[in-house]
C-alpha cells in the first residue's frame, strides 16, 4: 500500500485493492456495537448525532443501547462548522478514522498502511475527476453476492458533479484558494469562534465552496420530500463512506493553500490551543480510551498531520519553479483585517417558494467613496473589496440552496440575469444549524459573498444608488411556504 494519501481516480478502476479493503473494513466496523468507540456508528455520531432522526431513518432502533453520556459528552456532536476550527477539527477526525480503518484491515489479514484516498473533483487534467469513483456505485463486492457498503447509502444527488440549477447551486470551483487570510469573517478557513457545533460564526470560503456544494450536490435534497441523502445533513454525513474521501480532498486543499507564498495562516493561541470552552477528543484506534487534541496537533510535526502525494493537481496551486525550493507559509501572529459594515437592511427576510427583495441603504459618504473608488480602479486591485453578508440563515429543511442578486430586473428567479448574481450557496446542514435546542441556540448559517466585480458593473451601468441597493434572494428548499428560510440581516461591507 502507498505511504501517502492518493487521488481516488489514480488507484485503478472498479475494485482496486484500496477500495476493496476499505469496503471490507467498513463491513467489520458495522458489526461492532454503537457503544464500541471504533464502530461505524460511534464514529459517525462524533460528527453529529440525533437519536430521533437515526431511529426514523432505521440506523438504530428504540431499543439500541447507547454509550454512557459520560463517554459521548466529549466525542459526539463535535463537527465544527462556520468556524476557523472547521479545517483542523475535520483533519483530526479524518486522521483517526484512517488509523481505525487501517488497523481493521490488518486485523482482517490485509496489508498494513492503508491510506484514505481523496476525491480530486476539480482536477481538470482527469476526465473522470468529477465522477464518483466506480467502487462507490457497484452493488456488490467482487464475489457478486456481498452487498457493497460503499454504495449501500441513500444518495439522491449527482453521480457527476455539475451545477444544480433546481437547487440554485452553481458549479464548484477553486475561488476559495485565492483568499489570503486563514481566519476572519472573510477568509479561507472561517471566522474566529469558540467550539462551534453546529454553527456559530461565518463560513469560510472553502467551507462554502466546494465543501458545502459537494455535500448537497451528491446527497441531494428532493423538493417537497424530507428524504434527503446522508451527505446532505450533519447528522448522517459520516455514515456515507464517500464523506471521508470528500473531506480528504477539502483537507488537501487546505494543505495546498498553506503551501502558497504570502498566505496568512492563523497562529494565535485561541486557535492553536483551543477551543477554550470545550476540547476536541478522539477515540484511540484500539478503542481503549479517549485522547484530546488541538488544532496545533494537526499542523506539520503534529500527530494528526497528513501526507499527500500531490498538492498541485486540482488545487490551482502551481508547482513552484525548482529554483524557488520549498515554499513556506507566512506563519506568525498577523492581524487579519476585518471588513466593516457600511450599510444594512432593516427587516428580517422570510423566503418561501417565491423570491423576496429587501433594500440595503449605504451611508451617503460611504456610498460616494465607494462609487468613486469603483469608477477609478480595476476590480482585482488590492484592498477595497466589497462584500454582501447574509446573516443567520435559518430553516427547517435539511439542506437546500440560495442565490442572491443585487439590483436585478423584475423576474421570478429563473429568468434573472447572471451578471447581477452576488453569490450562491448550498445550504449544507441548514436544519442542524437552525435548531433552537442546539448548543448555541441555532444561529443558522452566515455567508459572505465578494461583490467587488458586481459593484463595479453596477457603477459602470449607472445603476448604483447607495441609498437604495435592492437585494433579491431566491431560495430552493423542501420547506416551501410552510417552512420558509429566514435571514436576520443583509448587509454590505468593505475592507
Ligand atoms: Cu463536510
Boltz pocket constraint, residues with backbone or C-beta under 6 A from the ligand:
constraints:
  - pocket:
      binder: B
      contacts: [[A, 211], [A, 215], [A, 237], [A, 247]]
      max_distance: 6.0
